[in-house]
Amino acid sequence: MECPYCKKEMSEGYIHNGRQPIHWIPDGAKPAMLAYNIAKGGVNLCHLPTGPAIINGYSAEAYYCADCKVVLAKTET
């Protein structure tokens, strides 16, 4: 993937989280109290199938630009 800022190639990788879905939370909102729930106004990141989330946790594909210090990840919506 090309970095939208410097146009160089980004490194492919992923963001991993324990037992709660990976999601973006808007500024001022709080994380959900219960595991497996999304915060109000939150947006799920695309989930990589790594087996049962209850065992393996959640992972989302992400790209990193070392020059710009930017991480990009797609959302489900």
PyMOL Python script that loads the backbone (N, CA, C, O; Angstrom):
from pymol import cmd

cmd.read_pdbstr("""\
ATOM      1  N   MET A   1       0.850  -1.171   0.000  1.00  0.00           N
ATOM      2  CA  MET A   1       0.000   0.000   0.000  1.00  0.00           C
ATOM      3  C   MET A   1       0.898   1.237   0.000  1.00  0.00           C
ATOM      4  O   MET A   1       1.940   1.263   0.654  1.00  0.00           O
ATOM      5  N   GLU A   2       0.485   2.240  -0.729  1.00  0.00           N
ATOM      6  CA  GLU A   2       1.231   3.490  -0.816  1.00  0.00           C
ATOM      7  C   GLU A   2       0.801   4.444   0.294  1.00  0.00           C
ATOM      8  O   GLU A   2      -0.394   4.620   0.532  1.00  0.00           O
ATOM      9  N   CYS A   3       1.766   5.058   0.971  1.00  0.00           N
ATOM     10  CA  CYS A   3       1.466   6.029   2.021  1.00  0.00           C
ATOM     11  C   CYS A   3       0.780   7.246   1.395  1.00  0.00           C
ATOM     12  O   CYS A   3       1.281   7.786   0.409  1.00  0.00           O
ATOM     13  N   PRO A   4      -0.345   7.684   1.941  1.00  0.00           N
ATOM     14  CA  PRO A   4      -1.040   8.833   1.365  1.00  0.00           C
ATOM     15  C   PRO A   4      -0.305  10.157   1.594  1.00  0.00           C
ATOM     16  O   PRO A   4      -0.645  11.170   0.983  1.00  0.00           O
ATOM     17  N   TYR A   5       0.687  10.149   2.461  1.00  0.00           N
ATOM     18  CA  TYR A   5       1.413  11.385   2.774  1.00  0.00           C
ATOM     19  C   TYR A   5       2.685  11.534   1.943  1.00  0.00           C
ATOM     20  O   TYR A   5       2.867  12.551   1.273  1.00  0.00           O
ATOM     21  N   CYS A   6       3.571  10.531   1.978  1.00  0.00           N
ATOM     22  CA  CYS A   6       4.864  10.638   1.285  1.00  0.00           C
ATOM     23  C   CYS A   6       4.914   9.827  -0.007  1.00  0.00           C
ATOM     24  O   CYS A   6       5.865   9.959  -0.778  1.00  0.00           O
ATOM     25  N   LYS A   7       3.909   8.992  -0.258  1.00  0.00           N
ATOM     26  CA  LYS A   7       3.780   8.166  -1.465  1.00  0.00           C
ATOM     27  C   LYS A   7       4.760   6.987  -1.521  1.00  0.00           C
ATOM     28  O   LYS A   7       4.844   6.320  -2.552  1.00  0.00           O
ATOM     29  N   LYS A   8       5.500   6.715  -0.441  1.00  0.00           N
ATOM     30  CA  LYS A   8       6.388   5.555  -0.400  1.00  0.00           C
ATOM     31  C   LYS A   8       5.583   4.315  -0.028  1.00  0.00           C
ATOM     32  O   LYS A   8       4.465   4.420   0.477  1.00  0.00           O
ATOM     33  N   GLU A   9       6.154   3.144  -0.281  1.00  0.00           N
ATOM     34  CA  GLU A   9       5.485   1.880   0.037  1.00  0.00           C
ATOM     35  C   GLU A   9       5.445   1.682   1.557  1.00  0.00           C
ATOM     36  O   GLU A   9       6.443   1.893   2.245  1.00  0.00           O
ATOM     37  N   MET A  10       4.290   1.277   2.065  1.00  0.00           N
ATOM     38  CA  MET A  10       4.116   1.037   3.495  1.00  0.00           C
ATOM     39  C   MET A  10       4.384  -0.430   3.809  1.00  0.00           C
ATOM     40  O   MET A  10       4.211  -1.293   2.948  1.00  0.00           O
ATOM     41  N   SER A  11       4.805  -0.713   5.037  1.00  0.00           N
ATOM     42  CA  SER A  11       5.037  -2.088   5.484  1.00  0.00           C
ATOM     43  C   SER A  11       3.718  -2.713   5.904  1.00  0.00           C
ATOM     44  O   SER A  11       2.925  -2.089   6.609  1.00  0.00           O
ATOM     45  N   GLU A  12       3.485  -3.950   5.469  1.00  0.00           N
ATOM     46  CA  GLU A  12       2.260  -4.674   5.812  1.00  0.00           C
ATOM     47  C   GLU A  12       2.435  -5.335   7.173  1.00  0.00           C
ATOM     48  O   GLU A  12       3.513  -5.837   7.490  1.00  0.00           O
ATOM     49  N   GLY A  13       1.387  -5.336   7.967  1.00  0.00           N
ATOM     50  CA  GLY A  13       1.417  -5.979   9.278  1.00  0.00           C
ATOM     51  C   GLY A  13       0.012  -6.062   9.844  1.00  0.00           C
ATOM     52  O   GLY A  13      -0.963  -6.122   9.094  1.00  0.00           O
ATOM     53  N   TYR A  14      -0.093  -6.065  11.160  1.00  0.00           N
ATOM     54  CA  TYR A  14      -1.408  -6.135  11.792  1.00  0.00           C
ATOM     55  C   TYR A  14      -1.367  -5.525  13.184  1.00  0.00           C
ATOM     56  O   TYR A  14      -0.301  -5.357  13.777  1.00  0.00           O
ATOM     57  N   ILE A  15      -2.541  -5.200  13.687  1.00  0.00           N
ATOM     58  CA  ILE A  15      -2.727  -4.722  15.054  1.00  0.00           C
ATOM     59  C   ILE A  15      -3.427  -5.848  15.792  1.00  0.00           C
ATOM     60  O   ILE A  15      -4.436  -6.370  15.316  1.00  0.00           O
ATOM     61  N   HIS A  16      -2.911  -6.223  16.933  1.00  0.00           N
ATOM     62  CA  HIS A  16      -3.498  -7.326  17.698  1.00  0.00           C
ATOM     63  C   HIS A  16      -4.036  -6.804  19.030  1.00  0.00           C
ATOM     64  O   HIS A  16      -3.458  -5.911  19.648  1.00  0.00           O
ATOM     65  N   ASN A  17      -5.141  -7.378  19.446  1.00  0.00           N
ATOM     66  CA  ASN A  17      -5.757  -7.038  20.723  1.00  0.00           C
ATOM     67  C   ASN A  17      -6.171  -8.336  21.395  1.00  0.00           C
ATOM     68  O   ASN A  17      -6.367  -9.349  20.724  1.00  0.00           O
ATOM     69  N   GLY A  18      -6.301  -8.312  22.674  1.00  0.00           N
ATOM     70  CA  GLY A  18      -6.691  -9.509  23.414  1.00  0.00           C
ATOM     71  C   GLY A  18      -8.087  -9.973  23.074  1.00  0.00           C
ATOM     72  O   GLY A  18      -8.344 -10.355  21.932  1.00  0.00           O
ATOM     73  N   ARG A  19      -8.967  -9.951  23.999  1.00  0.00           N
ATOM     74  CA  ARG A  19     -10.292 -10.547  23.828  1.00  0.00           C
ATOM     75  C   ARG A  19     -11.386  -9.546  23.484  1.00  0.00           C
ATOM     76  O   ARG A  19     -12.559  -9.918  23.466  1.00  0.00           O
ATOM     77  N   GLN A  20     -11.047  -8.302  23.212  1.00  0.00           N
ATOM     78  CA  GLN A  20     -12.055  -7.311  22.842  1.00  0.00           C
ATOM     79  C   GLN A  20     -11.864  -6.944  21.374  1.00  0.00           C
ATOM     80  O   GLN A  20     -10.726  -6.798  20.926  1.00  0.00           O
ATOM     81  N   PRO A  21     -12.956  -6.792  20.607  1.00  0.00           N
ATOM     82  CA  PRO A  21     -12.810  -6.429  19.193  1.00  0.00           C
ATOM     83  C   PRO A  21     -11.978  -5.153  19.049  1.00  0.00           C
ATOM     84  O   PRO A  21     -12.057  -4.253  19.886  1.00  0.00           O
ATOM     85  N   ILE A  22     -11.192  -5.086  17.995  1.00  0.00           N
ATOM     86  CA  ILE A  22     -10.378  -3.901  17.742  1.00  0.00           C
ATOM     87  C   ILE A  22     -11.263  -2.865  17.065  1.00  0.00           C
ATOM     88  O   ILE A  22     -11.890  -3.138  16.041  1.00  0.00           O
ATOM     89  N   HIS A  23     -11.304  -1.688  17.644  1.00  0.00           N
ATOM     90  CA  HIS A  23     -12.128  -0.644  17.065  1.00  0.00           C
ATOM     91  C   HIS A  23     -11.586   0.734  17.416  1.00  0.00           C
ATOM     92  O   HIS A  23     -10.898   0.919  18.420  1.00  0.00           O
ATOM     93  N   TRP A  24     -11.918   1.696  16.554  1.00  0.00           N
ATOM     94  CA  TRP A  24     -11.581   3.085  16.759  1.00  0.00           C
ATOM     95  C   TRP A  24     -12.655   3.674  17.656  1.00  0.00           C
ATOM     96  O   TRP A  24     -13.843   3.407  17.475  1.00  0.00           O
ATOM     97  N   ILE A  25     -12.230   4.482  18.630  1.00  0.00           N
ATOM     98  CA  ILE A  25     -13.178   5.117  19.556  1.00  0.00           C
ATOM     99  C   ILE A  25     -13.057   6.624  19.384  1.00  0.00           C
ATOM    100  O   ILE A  25     -11.946   7.154  19.427  1.00  0.00           O
ATOM    101  N   PRO A  26     -14.174   7.334  19.189  1.00  0.00           N
ATOM    102  CA  PRO A  26     -14.100   8.774  19.004  1.00  0.00           C
ATOM    103  C   PRO A  26     -13.596   9.484  20.260  1.00  0.00           C
ATOM    104  O   PRO A  26     -13.806   9.015  21.379  1.00  0.00           O
ATOM    105  N   ASP A  27     -12.939  10.600  20.062  1.00  0.00           N
ATOM    106  CA  ASP A  27     -12.432  11.397  21.166  1.00  0.00           C
ATOM    107  C   ASP A  27     -13.563  11.732  22.135  1.00  0.00           C
ATOM    108  O   ASP A  27     -14.634  12.168  21.712  1.00  0.00           O
ATOM    109  N   GLY A  28     -13.336  11.533  23.404  1.00  0.00           N
ATOM    110  CA  GLY A  28     -14.335  11.821  24.431  1.00  0.00           C
ATOM    111  C   GLY A  28     -15.187  10.628  24.811  1.00  0.00           C
ATOM    112  O   GLY A  28     -15.825  10.645  25.864  1.00  0.00           O
ATOM    113  N   ALA A  29     -15.218   9.576  23.976  1.00  0.00           N
ATOM    114  CA  ALA A  29     -15.993   8.373  24.292  1.00  0.00           C
ATOM    115  C   ALA A  29     -15.135   7.440  25.133  1.00  0.00           C
ATOM    116  O   ALA A  29     -13.907   7.504  25.095  1.00  0.00           O
ATOM    117  N   LYS A  30     -15.794   6.577  25.888  1.00  0.00           N
ATOM    118  CA  LYS A  30     -15.097   5.615  26.734  1.00  0.00           C
ATOM    119  C   LYS A  30     -15.235   4.209  26.159  1.00  0.00           C
ATOM    120  O   LYS A  30     -16.230   3.906  25.501  1.00  0.00           O
ATOM    121  N   PRO A  31     -14.239   3.340  26.403  1.00  0.00           N
ATOM    122  CA  PRO A  31     -14.359   1.954  25.946  1.00  0.00           C
ATOM    123  C   PRO A  31     -15.573   1.268  26.578  1.00  0.00           C
ATOM    124  O   PRO A  31     -16.039   1.673  27.642  1.00  0.00           O
ATOM    125  N   ALA A  32     -16.073   0.240  25.920  1.00  0.00           N
ATOM    126  CA  ALA A  32     -17.198  -0.530  26.445  1.00  0.00           C
ATOM    127  C   ALA A  32     -16.780  -1.222  27.744  1.00  0.00           C
ATOM    128  O   ALA A  32     -15.624  -1.612  27.909  1.00  0.00           O
ATOM    129  N   MET A  33     -17.726  -1.367  28.648  1.00  0.00           N
ATOM    130  CA  MET A  33     -17.444  -1.991  29.942  1.00  0.00           C
ATOM    131  C   MET A  33     -17.242  -3.498  29.812  1.00  0.00           C
ATOM    132  O   MET A  33     -16.445  -4.081  30.549  1.00  0.00           O
ATOM    133  N   LEU A  34     -17.947  -4.128  28.892  1.00  0.00           N
ATOM    134  CA  LEU A  34     -17.888  -5.574  28.740  1.00  0.00           C
ATOM    135  C   LEU A  34     -17.048  -5.978  27.541  1.00  0.00           C
ATOM    136  O   LEU A  34     -17.089  -5.328  26.496  1.00  0.00           O
ATOM    137  N   ALA A  35     -16.292  -7.046  27.694  1.00  0.00           N
ATOM    138  CA  ALA A  35     -15.518  -7.573  26.566  1.00  0.00           C
ATOM    139  C   ALA A  35     -16.482  -7.981  25.452  1.00  0.00           C
ATOM    140  O   ALA A  35     -17.648  -8.270  25.720  1.00  0.00           O
ATOM    141  N   TYR A  36     -16.018  -8.006  24.238  1.00  0.00           N
ATOM    142  CA  TYR A  36     -16.772  -8.366  23.038  1.00  0.00           C
ATOM    143  C   TYR A  36     -17.760  -7.290  22.605  1.00  0.00           C
ATOM    144  O   TYR A  36     -18.514  -7.508  21.657  1.00  0.00           O
ATOM    145  N   ASN A  37     -17.781  -6.130  23.273  1.00  0.00           N
ATOM    146  CA  ASN A  37     -18.663  -5.032  22.889  1.00  0.00           C
ATOM    147  C   ASN A  37     -17.851  -3.893  22.285  1.00  0.00           C
ATOM    148  O   ASN A  37     -16.660  -3.747  22.559  1.00  0.00           O
ATOM    149  N   ILE A  38     -18.512  -3.096  21.465  1.00  0.00           N
ATOM    150  CA  ILE A  38     -17.891  -1.935  20.833  1.00  0.00           C
ATOM    151  C   ILE A  38     -18.372  -0.687  21.562  1.00  0.00           C
ATOM    152  O   ILE A  38     -19.539  -0.598  21.946  1.00  0.00           O
ATOM    153  N   ALA A  39     -17.473   0.278  21.752  1.00  0.00           N
ATOM    154  CA  ALA A  39     -17.837   1.534  22.401  1.00  0.00           C
ATOM    155  C   ALA A  39     -18.897   2.268  21.580  1.00  0.00           C
ATOM    156  O   ALA A  39     -18.959   2.111  20.360  1.00  0.00           O
ATOM    157  N   LYS A  40     -19.717   3.056  22.240  1.00  0.00           N
ATOM    158  CA  LYS A  40     -20.730   3.844  21.548  1.00  0.00           C
ATOM    159  C   LYS A  40     -20.029   4.786  20.566  1.00  0.00           C
ATOM    160  O   LYS A  40     -19.141   5.544  20.956  1.00  0.00           O
ATOM    161  N   GLY A  41     -20.425   4.736  19.307  1.00  0.00           N
ATOM    162  CA  GLY A  41     -19.812   5.548  18.266  1.00  0.00           C
ATOM    163  C   GLY A  41     -18.540   4.944  17.701  1.00  0.00           C
ATOM    164  O   GLY A  41     -17.913   5.536  16.822  1.00  0.00           O
ATOM    165  N   GLY A  42     -18.143   3.758  18.197  1.00  0.00           N
ATOM    166  CA  GLY A  42     -16.921   3.099  17.733  1.00  0.00           C
ATOM    167  C   GLY A  42     -17.083   2.508  16.346  1.00  0.00           C
ATOM    168  O   GLY A  42     -18.200   2.258  15.893  1.00  0.00           O
ATOM    169  N   VAL A  43     -15.957   2.284  15.671  1.00  0.00           N
ATOM    170  CA  VAL A  43     -15.938   1.705  14.328  1.00  0.00           C
ATOM    171  C   VAL A  43     -15.001   0.506  14.354  1.00  0.00           C
ATOM    172  O   VAL A  43     -13.821   0.644  14.677  1.00  0.00           O
ATOM    173  N   ASN A  44     -15.524  -0.673  14.014  1.00  0.00           N
ATOM    174  CA  ASN A  44     -14.714  -1.900  13.967  1.00  0.00           C
ATOM    175  C   ASN A  44     -13.650  -1.815  12.891  1.00  0.00           C
ATOM    176  O   ASN A  44     -13.899  -1.326  11.789  1.00  0.00           O
ATOM    177  N   LEU A  45     -12.453  -2.302  13.225  1.00  0.00           N
ATOM    178  CA  LEU A  45     -11.431  -2.498  12.206  1.00  0.00           C
ATOM    179  C   LEU A  45     -11.664  -3.880  11.599  1.00  0.00           C
ATOM    180  O   LEU A  45     -12.193  -4.769  12.266  1.00  0.00           O
ATOM    181  N   CYS A  46     -11.275  -4.060  10.348  1.00  0.00           N
ATOM    182  CA  CYS A  46     -11.468  -5.349   9.682  1.00  0.00           C
ATOM    183  C   CYS A  46     -10.755  -6.451  10.456  1.00  0.00           C
ATOM    184  O   CYS A  46      -9.582  -6.318  10.807  1.00  0.00           O
ATOM    185  N   HIS A  47     -11.455  -7.511  10.710  1.00  0.00           N
ATOM    186  CA  HIS A  47     -10.952  -8.629  11.508  1.00  0.00           C
ATOM    187  C   HIS A  47     -10.275  -9.656  10.620  1.00  0.00           C
ATOM    188  O   HIS A  47     -10.833 -10.087   9.611  1.00  0.00           O
ATOM    189  N   LEU A  48      -9.066 -10.045  11.005  1.00  0.00           N
ATOM    190  CA  LEU A  48      -8.361 -11.116  10.294  1.00  0.00           C
ATOM    191  C   LEU A  48      -8.766 -12.451  10.912  1.00  0.00           C
ATOM    192  O   LEU A  48      -8.722 -12.591  12.134  1.00  0.00           O
ATOM    193  N   PRO A  49      -9.155 -13.424  10.111  1.00  0.00           N
ATOM    194  CA  PRO A  49      -9.537 -14.722  10.673  1.00  0.00           C
ATOM    195  C   PRO A  49      -8.308 -15.474  11.200  1.00  0.00           C
ATOM    196  O   PRO A  49      -7.529 -16.028  10.424  1.00  0.00           O
ATOM    197  N   THR A  50      -8.149 -15.486  12.514  1.00  0.00           N
ATOM    198  CA  THR A  50      -7.015 -16.184  13.135  1.00  0.00           C
ATOM    199  C   THR A  50      -7.511 -17.299  14.039  1.00  0.00           C
ATOM    200  O   THR A  50      -6.814 -17.700  14.971  1.00  0.00           O
ATOM    201  N   GLY A  51      -8.708 -17.803  13.772  1.00  0.00           N
ATOM    202  CA  GLY A  51      -9.299 -18.821  14.626  1.00  0.00           C
ATOM    203  C   GLY A  51     -10.284 -18.172  15.583  1.00  0.00           C
ATOM    204  O   GLY A  51     -10.605 -16.992  15.440  1.00  0.00           O
ATOM    205  N   PRO A  52     -10.764 -18.928  16.551  1.00  0.00           N
ATOM    206  CA  PRO A  52     -11.751 -18.391  17.485  1.00  0.00           C
ATOM    207  C   PRO A  52     -11.180 -17.217  18.297  1.00  0.00           C
ATOM    208  O   PRO A  52     -10.139 -17.349  18.942  1.00  0.00           O
ATOM    209  N   ALA A  53     -11.874 -16.066  18.259  1.00  0.00           N
ATOM    210  CA  ALA A  53     -11.398 -14.874  18.969  1.00  0.00           C
ATOM    211  C   ALA A  53     -11.288 -15.116  20.468  1.00  0.00           C
ATOM    212  O   ALA A  53     -10.424 -14.533  21.124  1.00  0.00           O
ATOM    213  N   ILE A  54     -12.134 -15.950  21.010  1.00  0.00           N
ATOM    214  CA  ILE A  54     -12.095 -16.231  22.446  1.00  0.00           C
ATOM    215  C   ILE A  54     -10.756 -16.850  22.852  1.00  0.00           C
ATOM    216  O   ILE A  54     -10.323 -16.711  23.996  1.00  0.00           O
ATOM    217  N   ILE A  55     -10.103 -17.535  21.907  1.00  0.00           N
ATOM    218  CA  ILE A  55      -8.813 -18.177  22.181  1.00  0.00           C
ATOM    219  C   ILE A  55      -7.652 -17.305  21.682  1.00  0.00           C
ATOM    220  O   ILE A  55      -6.693 -17.064  22.416  1.00  0.00           O
ATOM    221  N   ASN A  56      -7.744 -16.837  20.437  1.00  0.00           N
ATOM    222  CA  ASN A  56      -6.635 -16.137  19.794  1.00  0.00           C
ATOM    223  C   ASN A  56      -6.685 -14.619  19.894  1.00  0.00           C
ATOM    224  O   ASN A  56      -5.709 -13.956  19.546  1.00  0.00           O
ATOM    225  N   GLY A  57      -7.783 -14.054  20.355  1.00  0.00           N
ATOM    226  CA  GLY A  57      -7.928 -12.607  20.366  1.00  0.00           C
ATOM    227  C   GLY A  57      -8.289 -12.090  18.982  1.00  0.00           C
ATOM    228  O   GLY A  57      -8.625 -12.868  18.089  1.00  0.00           O
ATOM    229  N   TYR A  58      -8.219 -10.790  18.811  1.00  0.00           N
ATOM    230  CA  TYR A  58      -8.592 -10.140  17.557  1.00  0.00           C
ATOM    231  C   TYR A  58      -7.359  -9.515  16.911  1.00  0.00           C
ATOM    232  O   TYR A  58      -6.490  -8.991  17.608  1.00  0.00           O
ATOM    233  N   SER A  59      -7.280  -9.570  15.577  1.00  0.00           N
ATOM    234  CA  SER A  59      -6.210  -8.930  14.822  1.00  0.00           C
ATOM    235  C   SER A  59      -6.832  -8.198  13.645  1.00  0.00           C
ATOM    236  O   SER A  59      -7.828  -8.651  13.080  1.00  0.00           O
ATOM    237  N   ALA A  60      -6.239  -7.057  13.274  1.00  0.00           N
ATOM    238  CA  ALA A  60      -6.707  -6.288  12.124  1.00  0.00           C
ATOM    239  C   ALA A  60      -5.519  -5.953  11.243  1.00  0.00           C
ATOM    240  O   ALA A  60      -4.476  -5.521  11.734  1.00  0.00           O
ATOM    241  N   GLU A  61      -5.677  -6.151   9.938  1.00  0.00           N
ATOM    242  CA  GLU A  61      -4.636  -5.814   8.984  1.00  0.00           C
ATOM    243  C   GLU A  61      -4.330  -4.320   9.070  1.00  0.00           C
ATOM    244  O   GLU A  61      -5.245  -3.502   9.170  1.00  0.00           O
ATOM    245  N   ALA A  62      -3.052  -3.965   9.032  1.00  0.00           N
ATOM    246  CA  ALA A  62      -2.654  -2.559   9.105  1.00  0.00           C
ATOM    247  C   ALA A  62      -1.363  -2.350   8.328  1.00  0.00           C
ATOM    248  O   ALA A  62      -0.591  -3.287   8.125  1.00  0.00           O
ATOM    249  N   TYR A  63      -1.137  -1.128   7.898  1.00  0.00           N
ATOM    250  CA  TYR A  63       0.060  -0.758   7.151  1.00  0.00           C
ATOM    251  C   TYR A  63       0.762   0.380   7.891  1.00  0.00           C
ATOM    252  O   TYR A  63       0.112   1.264   8.448  1.00  0.00           O
ATOM    253  N   TYR A  64       2.106   0.349   7.889  1.00  0.00           N
ATOM    254  CA  TYR A  64       2.894   1.303   8.643  1.00  0.00           C
ATOM    255  C   TYR A  64       3.896   2.010   7.735  1.00  0.00           C
ATOM    256  O   TYR A  64       4.578   1.363   6.941  1.00  0.00           O
ATOM    257  N   CYS A  65       3.986   3.340   7.849  1.00  0.00           N
ATOM    258  CA  CYS A  65       4.986   4.127   7.141  1.00  0.00           C
ATOM    259  C   CYS A  65       5.991   4.619   8.180  1.00  0.00           C
ATOM    260  O   CYS A  65       5.665   5.457   9.020  1.00  0.00           O
ATOM    261  N   ALA A  66       7.213   4.095   8.118  1.00  0.00           N
ATOM    262  CA  ALA A  66       8.253   4.473   9.075  1.00  0.00           C
ATOM    263  C   ALA A  66       8.667   5.935   8.909  1.00  0.00           C
ATOM    264  O   ALA A  66       9.033   6.581   9.891  1.00  0.00           O
ATOM    265  N   ASP A  67       8.617   6.463   7.695  1.00  0.00           N
ATOM    266  CA  ASP A  67       9.009   7.847   7.468  1.00  0.00           C
ATOM    267  C   ASP A  67       8.008   8.831   8.074  1.00  0.00           C
ATOM    268  O   ASP A  67       8.404   9.823   8.688  1.00  0.00           O
ATOM    269  N   CYS A  68       6.721   8.560   7.904  1.00  0.00           N
ATOM    270  CA  CYS A  68       5.669   9.471   8.385  1.00  0.00           C
ATOM    271  C   CYS A  68       5.154   9.110   9.779  1.00  0.00           C
ATOM    272  O   CYS A  68       4.434   9.886  10.408  1.00  0.00           O
ATOM    273  N   LYS A  69       5.537   7.908  10.255  1.00  0.00           N
ATOM    274  CA  LYS A  69       5.047   7.421  11.563  1.00  0.00           C
ATOM    275  C   LYS A  69       3.518   7.333  11.578  1.00  0.00           C
ATOM    276  O   LYS A  69       2.859   7.802  12.506  1.00  0.00           O
ATOM    277  N   VAL A  70       2.970   6.710  10.512  1.00  0.00           N
ATOM    278  CA  VAL A  70       1.526   6.588  10.339  1.00  0.00           C
ATOM    279  C   VAL A  70       1.153   5.121  10.208  1.00  0.00           C
ATOM    280  O   VAL A  70       1.846   4.359   9.534  1.00  0.00           O
ATOM    281  N   VAL A  71       0.055   4.721  10.853  1.00  0.00           N
ATOM    282  CA  VAL A  71      -0.519   3.383  10.711  1.00  0.00           C
ATOM    283  C   VAL A  71      -1.902   3.548  10.096  1.00  0.00           C
ATOM    284  O   VAL A  71      -2.698   4.366  10.558  1.00  0.00           O
ATOM    285  N   LEU A  72      -2.187   2.776   9.059  1.00  0.00           N
ATOM    286  CA  LEU A  72      -3.509   2.788   8.410  1.00  0.00           C
ATOM    287  C   LEU A  72      -4.135   1.406   8.526  1.00  0.00           C
ATOM    288  O   LEU A  72      -3.460   0.391   8.359  1.00  0.00           O
ATOM    289  N   ALA A  73      -5.439   1.379   8.816  1.00  0.00           N
ATOM    290  CA  ALA A  73      -6.175   0.121   8.906  1.00  0.00           C
ATOM    291  C   ALA A  73      -7.562   0.343   8.310  1.00  0.00           C
ATOM    292  O   ALA A  73      -8.164   1.400   8.498  1.00  0.00           O
ATOM    293  N   LYS A  74      -8.066  -0.661   7.590  1.00  0.00           N
ATOM    294  CA  LYS A  74      -9.411  -0.577   7.022  1.00  0.00           C
ATOM    295  C   LYS A  74     -10.451  -0.894   8.089  1.00  0.00           C
ATOM    296  O   LYS A  74     -10.173  -1.605   9.055  1.00  0.00           O
ATOM    297  N   THR A  75     -11.654  -0.356   7.899  1.00  0.00           N
ATOM    298  CA  THR A  75     -12.753  -0.633   8.819  1.00  0.00           C
ATOM    299  C   THR A  75     -13.760  -1.562   8.149  1.00  0.00           C
ATOM    300  O   THR A  75     -13.732  -1.749   6.933  1.00  0.00           O
ATOM    301  N   GLU A  76     -14.644  -2.138   8.951  1.00  0.00           N
ATOM    302  CA  GLU A  76     -15.681  -3.028   8.413  1.00  0.00           C
ATOM    303  C   GLU A  76     -16.814  -2.258   7.768  1.00  0.00           C
ATOM    304  O   GLU A  76     -17.534  -2.809   6.935  1.00  0.00           O
ATOM    305  N   THR A  77     -16.989  -0.993   8.131  1.00  0.00           N
ATOM    306  CA  THR A  77     -18.109  -0.213   7.588  1.00  0.00           C
ATOM    307  C   THR A  77     -17.652   0.790   6.565  1.00  0.00           C
ATOM    308  O   THR A  77     -18.470   1.525   6.012  1.00  0.00           O
TER     309      THR A  77
END
""", "prot")
cmd.dss("prot")
cmd.show_as("cartoon", "prot")
cmd.util.cbc("prot")
cmd.orient("prot")
